[in-house]
Amino acid sequence: MKLWPCVFILSDFGRYPPTIANVEKDIIAPYKHVVRTFENDSSGFDDRRTLLYFQGAIYRKDGGFIRQELYYLLREEKDVHFSFGSIQANGIKDSTRGMRSSKFCLNIAGDTPSSNRLFDAIASHCVPVIISDDIELPYEDILDYSKFCVFVRTSDALKKNFLLKLIRGISKEEWTRMWERLKEVEGYFEFGYPSQKNDAVQMIWQAVARKVPEIKLKLHRHKRFSRFDVDR
């Protein structure tokens, strides 16, 4: 209770009640991606043969139920890779190879609304398809994710053929624009030491700085009648 008024830097609000952590006062930071950044990427639309890619834990609790529902809807599609996977053994290498050879990568709610998978997709320049109604995203007050991500409501994604029809309707030209934008923004999600201009560390501090005027406003309002708050 003593700490809840503080500004927290979090990757996800999924494990906190809104009285403790919320987007109004806190900062969303990116997860650190686990796949390697795709340097010198020249793999265009026609080079990425898989339409839609997901590899990870499928059976999750709570909001993650959609993973198994989508698995049953998509597992038979020839141009979709949807399978179990983990970071064990060659899991990271498999994911790296799979994302780099796919046009779109699914980011589906699991135990929490977000995960490192979104940032793996960004690092791989695989256009993220986000199916997570409660997701909060880093720097969204200044960054338009719709320029390089596809957002789908959970209720729509569960409709038969809806998701694939939507994805297949995205033209080569539109996909290429999103792919180019991914390469422009990927540095915002990179944690390095020492930090570089506009990398994740700098972007987080800039997000903190943007919170300061609002915090000052609330403090000043709180002090309006402070001179009267004395024992009588």
C-alpha positions in Angstrom: 0.0 0.0 0.0 3.0 2.3 0.6 4.4 1.6 -2.9 1.2 1.7 -5.0 1.3 5.4 -5.7 4.8 5.0 -7.3 5.3 5.0 -11.0 6.2 1.4 -12.0 8.0 0.3 -15.1 6.4 -3.0 -16.1 6.3 -5.3 -19.1 2.7 -6.2 -18.5 -0.3 -5.3 -16.2 -1.6 -8.8 -16.3 -0.4 -9.8 -12.8 -1.4 -6.7 -11.0 -4.8 -5.3 -9.9 -5.6 -1.9 -11.4 -5.4 -0.2 -8.0 -1.7 -1.1 -8.0 -0.7 -0.8 -11.6 -2.4 0.9 -14.5 -1.6 2.7 -17.8 -2.6 6.1 -16.3 0.3 6.3 -14.0 2.8 3.5 -15.0 5.2 2.9 -17.8 5.0 -0.1 -20.2 8.5 -1.4 -21.1 9.2 -3.9 -23.9 10.2 -7.5 -23.1 13.7 -8.4 -24.1 13.4 -10.4 -27.3 15.0 -13.9 -27.2 15.6 -14.3 -30.9 18.5 -12.6 -32.6 17.9 -9.3 -34.4 17.6 -9.8 -38.1 20.5 -7.7 -39.5 20.8 -6.9 -43.2 17.3 -8.3 -43.8 16.5 -8.3 -47.6 13.8 -11.0 -47.4 10.8 -9.5 -49.1 7.2 -10.7 -49.4 8.0 -13.5 -51.9 11.0 -14.8 -49.9 8.9 -15.5 -46.8 7.0 -18.6 -47.8 5.0 -19.1 -44.6 1.9 -16.9 -44.4 1.3 -17.1 -40.6 3.6 -18.4 -37.9 3.1 -19.4 -34.2 5.3 -21.7 -32.1 4.9 -21.8 -28.4 2.8 -23.0 -25.5 -0.8 -23.7 -26.7 -2.7 -24.7 -23.7 -2.9 -21.8 -21.3 -5.2 -20.7 -18.6 -7.6 -17.7 -18.3 -7.2 -15.3 -21.3 -4.9 -17.8 -23.0 -7.7 -20.1 -24.0 -7.8 -18.5 -27.4 -4.5 -20.2 -28.3 -6.0 -23.7 -28.3 -9.1 -22.5 -30.1 -7.0 -21.0 -32.9 -4.8 -24.1 -33.0 -7.8 -26.2 -33.9 -9.0 -23.6 -36.5 -5.6 -23.2 -38.2 -3.5 -26.4 -37.8 -4.6 -27.9 -41.1 -3.9 -24.8 -43.2 -1.0 -25.5 -45.6 0.6 -22.0 -45.4 0.2 -21.7 -41.6 2.8 -22.9 -39.1 1.0 -23.4 -35.7 2.7 -25.8 -33.4 3.9 -26.5 -29.8 7.3 -25.1 -28.9 9.5 -23.9 -26.1 12.9 -22.4 -25.5 14.3 -25.8 -24.6 16.7 -27.6 -26.9 16.7 -25.8 -30.3 13.5 -23.9 -29.6 15.0 -20.4 -30.1 16.9 -21.4 -33.3 13.7 -22.9 -34.7 11.7 -19.8 -33.8 14.3 -17.5 -35.3 14.3 -19.5 -38.6 10.5 -19.7 -38.6 9.8 -16.0 -38.0 12.4 -14.9 -40.5 10.7 -17.0 -43.2 7.1 -15.9 -42.4 5.1 -12.9 -43.5 3.0 -12.6 -40.3 3.6 -13.8 -36.8 0.8 -14.4 -34.3 1.0 -12.7 -30.9 -1.8 -14.3 -28.9 -2.7 -13.6 -25.2 -1.4 -16.3 -22.9 -1.3 -16.3 -19.1 -0.8 -12.5 -19.4 -1.9 -10.2 -22.3 1.6 -9.8 -23.6 4.9 -11.7 -23.9 8.3 -11.5 -25.5 6.9 -13.1 -28.6 5.7 -9.7 -30.0 9.2 -8.4 -29.7 10.7 -11.5 -31.2 8.5 -10.8 -34.2 9.6 -7.2 -34.4 13.2 -8.2 -34.2 12.5 -10.7 -37.0 10.6 -8.2 -39.2 7.7 -10.5 -39.2 4.5 -8.4 -39.2 2.9 -9.1 -35.8 -0.8 -10.1 -35.7 -1.9 -9.2 -32.2 -4.9 -11.0 -30.7 -5.0 -9.8 -27.2 -7.8 -7.5 -26.2 -6.2 -6.2 -23.0 -2.6 -5.7 -24.2 -0.8 -2.5 -23.4 2.1 -1.5 -25.6 5.4 0.4 -25.0 5.4 4.1 -26.0 2.0 3.9 -27.6 1.4 7.5 -26.8 3.9 8.4 -29.5 4.1 5.2 -31.6 1.4 4.1 -34.0 1.5 0.3 -33.9 -1.1 0.1 -36.6 1.6 1.1 -39.1 3.5 -2.2 -38.5 1.0 -4.5 -36.7 -2.3 -6.1 -37.4 -4.8 -6.0 -34.5 -7.7 -8.5 -34.4 -10.3 -8.7 -31.7 -10.5 -12.0 -29.9 -14.2 -12.4 -30.8 -13.4 -11.9 -34.5 -10.4 -14.2 -34.5 -12.5 -17.1 -33.3 -15.0 -16.8 -36.2 -14.3 -19.5 -38.8 -12.2 -18.3 -41.7 -12.1 -14.7 -40.4 -8.5 -14.5 -39.5 -7.1 -16.1 -42.7 -9.4 -14.1 -44.9 -8.2 -10.9 -43.2 -4.5 -11.8 -43.5 -4.7 -13.0 -47.1 -6.5 -9.8 -48.0 -3.4 -7.7 -47.1 -1.6 -6.9 -50.3 2.1 -7.3 -51.1 2.4 -3.5 -51.1 0.7 -3.0 -47.7 2.8 -5.8 -46.2 6.0 -4.3 -47.6 5.1 -0.9 -46.0 4.7 -2.6 -42.6 7.9 -4.6 -43.1 9.8 -1.4 -43.8 8.3 0.3 -40.8 9.4 -2.7 -38.6 12.9 -2.1 -39.6 12.6 1.6 -38.8 11.3 1.1 -35.3 13.1 -2.1 -34.2 15.8 -0.1 -32.4 13.2 1.2 -29.9 12.9 -2.3 -28.5 16.6 -3.1 -28.2 18.3 -3.1 -24.8 22.0 -2.4 -25.1 24.9 -1.5 -22.9 25.9 1.2 -23.2 22.5 2.4 -24.3 22.2 4.1 -27.7 20.1 7.0 -28.9 16.4 6.0 -28.9 17.0 2.4 -27.8 14.7 0.8 -25.3 16.5 2.3 -22.3 16.3 5.8 -23.7 12.7 5.4 -24.8 11.7 4.2 -21.3 13.3 7.3 -19.7 11.6 9.5 -22.3 8.2 7.8 -21.3 9.0 8.5 -17.7 9.7 12.2 -18.5 6.3 12.5 -20.3 4.6 11.4 -17.1 6.1 14.2 -15.1 3.7 17.0 -16.0 0.7 14.9 -15.2 2.2 13.9 -11.9 2.9 17.5 -11.0 -0.6 18.5 -11.9 -2.0 15.9 -9.5 0.3 17.0 -6.8 -0.6 20.6 -7.2 -4.3 19.8 -7.1 -3.8 17.7 -4.0 -2.2 20.7 -2.3 -5.0 23.2 -3.0 -6.4 22.9 0.5 -3.3 21.7 2.3 -3.2 24.7 4.6 -6.5 23.7 6.1 -5.4 20.1 6.8 -4.4 20.6 10.5 -5.9 19.4 13.7 -8.4 21.7 15.2 
